[in-house]
């Protein structure tokens, strides 16, 4: 799953993933996954 790869992403990849996750919040079928991705990104950013 993409969440497992987040620690390997550079800043640009994280930004693109963040933008996509925000867009997916509007889609009911992808809302849960988008929330999980946003949480994982937030967690990764706190490590910095």
Beta strands, then each sheet from edge to edge (+ up, - down):
end
